[in-house]
Amino acid sequence: MVLILLMYVGFGAVAGILAGLLGIGGGLVIVPMLVFTLTWQGVPDEYIMHLALATSMASIIFTSVSSFSAHHRRGAVHWLVVRRIALGIVLGTFLGACLASRLSTAYLKGVFVVFLYYMAYQLIADRKPKPSRTLPGRLGMFAVGNGIGVVSALVGIGGGTLSVPFMLWCNLTVHEAIGTSAAIGFPIAIAGTIGYIVNGWQVAGLPDYSWGYVYLPALVGIVAASVLTAPLGVRLAHSLPVDKLKRVFAILLALVGTRMLWGLI
């Protein structure tokens, strides 16, 4: 168990540095690492993606707090947007976790692979939507929140890769979009984690130290390390060629996606 815990600490360290360096949500790194490690541990295949997604979502609870607190201190969180989108986010993420709990590992891997390829393309293209409209009303924000929440739960992320482009499109500044997205990540993580815990609570055959679908040894190791290394990633971002590193990371995401896809064939 000590060796396994140390492995997860190492994963958390890498995820924290990449999150700080590239502005990439840790879930894109954590989920594939968990999939490979849980497979190595001999966890039944039908539960691997559920455990990986749930544990990634739970880790975001802790990392999002420090992130949105820092943005709030700089006045970069648009709290009106957070309030209007929160209900849709919470409902959509919880329903997404319930849906994911009823899908097979193979199907969830397929969804995640498609998302990895999408993110690899986004990083290489580095396209930003042109601000062309204002934020929608309450009903529109609720619907957008639902969509972001469902997708976030299905791929184990905090939603930033979806919410930031949406907010930029709606004429928020870059700093506001990123800060507000960080704040939105907290209710996403809470609702998704609760959904995965509730739906996995009575499932037989999960590894020891699982809380529903949340695998506690991985959660402890990842959170302990990522919280410490994320600031290091931020500092590195000011001294390294981040644009080039994003392209390298995009290639890595594509390779990881291809490796996971190969396992489905």
C-alpha positions, 0 to 999 in steps of 0.5 A: 500500500505504501508503494501505491500511495507513493505512486499517487503522490507522484501523479499528483505532483505531475498533475499540479505542475502541469495545471500551474504551467499550462492552465490545464485541468488536472483531470486530463492527467489524473484520469489516464494515470488512474486508469493505468495504475488501477489496471496494474493493481488488478481492479476489475475492469468494469469499475476502472473508469468509474473509479478514475473519474470519481477520484479525479472529480473529488480531487478537484474539490481541494484544488478548486478552492485554492484556485478560485480564492486566489482569483477572487483576491484579484477581483477576477471572479464574476460572482453573478455568473457563478450564481446564475449558472450554479444550479444548472451546473450542480444538477447537470454534474450530478445527473452526469455522474449518475449516467456515467455510473450506468455506462460501461468502462469501455463506453466511458473510455471511448468518451474520454478518448474523444475528449482527449483528442478534442483537447489536443486539437484545441491546444495545438490550434490555440483558437479563442472564440471571438466575443460576439454576444452577451451572457444569456438570461437565467434559463439560458445560463441554466441550460449551459450549466447543465451541458457543462456539468454533464460533460464534466462528470463524464470525463472527470474534469472541473469544466474549465475547458468548456466554461472558459470558451463560453465566457469569452464568447459572451464578452467576459475578459480573459481574467474574468473567464478564467477566474469565474471558471475556477469558481464554477469548478467547485460546485462541479466537483462537489456535485460530481463527487456526491453523484459518484459516491451515492451511485457506487455505495452499494457496488460490490467488488470495489477495491478496499478504501473506496468511498463509493467510486472514490478511491481514497488512497489515490485521492489522498496522494494526488491532493497532497502533492498537487496542492504543493506543486501547482504554485511551482508550475505557475512560477515555471510558466513565467520562465519556460516557453509555454506555447511550445510546451502546450504543443508537446502536451497536446501530442502527449494527450493524443498519444495517451488517447491512442493508447487508451483507444488501442486497449478498446480494440 
